[in-house]
Amino acid sequence: MDWSYPVHKSAEVERTSGTAPVAMRRALSREEALRSIAGQDPRPLLVLRECSVCNKTDDALLKGGSENDRTLVLARWFNCVKLPLDVVDPTHPFNALFPNDESEHLFLALADGSSKIPLESDGSRTELWTGMSRVLELAYEKNPAPAYADVLKRFTKIDILDAKIIEEEAKKGLEMESLRPDRKKVDDVERKIADVRAQIDAEKAAVEKLMTLAPRPPAVAKPSVPAKAAR
Amino acid sequence: MDTSTQGGRTRLALLRIRMSRIVAVAVAVVVVLVESSFALQGSNDSKDETFELVDPYTTNQRTSLERAGYVGFGPFPLWDGVRTSDVEEAIGRKLLWVETAHFKLGTTLETYKSAKGDPREEKRSKEELKRLEPKFAKFKPTAGKVDPWLRLHLYAQRLEEQHTEFVKTFSLTPEDFATENEKVPFDAPRGQGPYLGQVRKAVVLLLEKQSHFGRVNTRWFTPVDHQSARLRMPGGGMLLITCAETLVKWGYEQDAALHSVVAADVVYNFVDGLRDHGYWSPLWFKTGLAHIASRKVDEKLAIYAFRSVRQHDTDAWKWEPRVLGLVANDYVPKWAEMAAFTSWDQLTGPGHMVAWSRVTWLLGQRGMDLKSWLFGITEPFHDLKGDARARALRAREVEVTVQVFAKNFAEMDAAWRRWVQDTYKR
């Protein structure tokens, strides 16, 4: 998961004693908090608060097994934001997003916070994928969710090609370090590496095309989504 | 997919590193694609460890701090406008802090349980604790367990030992640098202050979690997707921020892996920060020096030389015979070529090993004025920018190499090759 870890820069006030100014910590309004975590990124939001149970893991989103692939690919179209354990503290700048320990564990929403879908970490994958797909449909002109299988296939191919390069580079290294190197073999390996690199570039270009999406203009976005996935 | 390990690294992790980022832009939408692989599971012990408020080894007593060689456990300023409390607020948890003679160290590292039955780790740990023991009046660590305060003390010792070694290697003295509070011009040859020519002590943040790492970088610097960030601090001095969780996700769970990365990064910062010259030192030299530091922790753990790793070859860490083979077959970049390297892509697997070997050879030259050489290759050239500065430094490297070693690049290359052939064994 490619998480971002926004930190709000508090306004500084003069320290009444000592020499340096000190930052005052205060909770922002929900709108301010959303603006702060979204920044300039127009992608829809996937916002997770760390908790003492899933801390140090991505367990809130990823379960055991290969079906994480779908979550991981869909998450690439989101601005994935992780907030700290103390976000439930009333003075935390982003507290309005998760006011207390009873707050949901994560939510999906458009970049401005609308169409919010609250989710819990022990929810089903179907709930999660349905929610992600709904928000993506609202955020982009074309729902990218159905493309995930193709994207995944190409990522897997890139992984395999990368493994091939490692293998060929190892062969080349062994030859170069050997007592009697076969220069023709080294040249052949170098050609193979160049060929595999070209294939990787082609796959990356194809993935880029699949992942490149036009956002839905804000005015067209539907105002809300029934929170069926909410628990 | 083959997820076999070698030297602690899984193939998956190697692939993850190798996958470049693809950035797609369409009508103001930027979709950032990261690694195409899959998340690894974290530790079962998921709660943030609560740190003891008072250090059990010194009980925060002034005499104990002095005995340990510490200035204090904070709070203290770190860089322009930022104090220890600001970092704690950004991360959202308490850090343990210590100020030593040359460093300000902060950590969120939690208790480390040593790998059972690993004789290398046991030996290393025993030796380090033996050196640490005299610094404390009461010192009875629990066997096989390194608590957060002990980790702080160990890293403080490691950092100071590295500083001592760097100073000794290049025969640096306090007179080589400006003194505390000395008013000097911005391009003063002795730098701006007493800390290797910098006004501030080096700051090192060793962070347990990726979120800690991400929050510090996001708050004050630029988010990065590596496990370490090395930066010049606002106002001067060098900062290192390192994340343990990333290394664990790459398959390196031992503290030695973190230690070896820290050792390498600290050396990079020593060279890059020297006299506040600003990162312009030759890549091959600082990388070779960093590999020496990492391999001193554990020869199998020169993690930044990951391109030298070979799957299914448990002897790939034995660099001497590999370099000997490369030299015999003339598959090494010439000295002049390597001196011109400016990007990591140019340092292939063989390149890393060759840089390490060349710096090892260079440091072993008896009677040579290594300080002049180091100062020469890190000339600040503050009045020059960009390519002009790079060109001036390259010319300075050529010049100072002749001055100090009485050899041009071709002669250095030939002498090093002879040494490799005479010294390394298959």
Interface residues (C-beta under 8 A of the other chain):
Chain A: M1 D2 W3 S4 Y5 P6 V7 K9 A20 P21 V22 A23 R25 D41 P42 R43 E50 S52 V53 C54 N55 K56 T57 D58 D59 L62 G64 N68 D69 L72 R76 W77 K82 P84 L85 D86 V87 H92 Y140 F155 T156 I158 D159 I160 D162 A163 I165 I166 E167 E169 A170 G173 L174 M176 E177 S178 L179 P181 K204 V207 E208 K209 M211 T212 L213 A214 P215
Chain B: M1 D2 R11 L14 L15 R18 M19 S20 I22 A24 V25 A26 V27 A28 V29 V30 V31 V32 L33 V34 S36 S37 F38 A39 Q41 G42 S43 S46 K47 D48 P77 G81 R83 S85 D86 E89 A90 I91 G92 R93 E208 K209 Q210 S211 G214 R215 N217 T218 R219 P223 D225 E245 R307 S308 R310 Q311 D313 P321 R322 G325 L326 A328 N329 Y331 G349 P350 R426
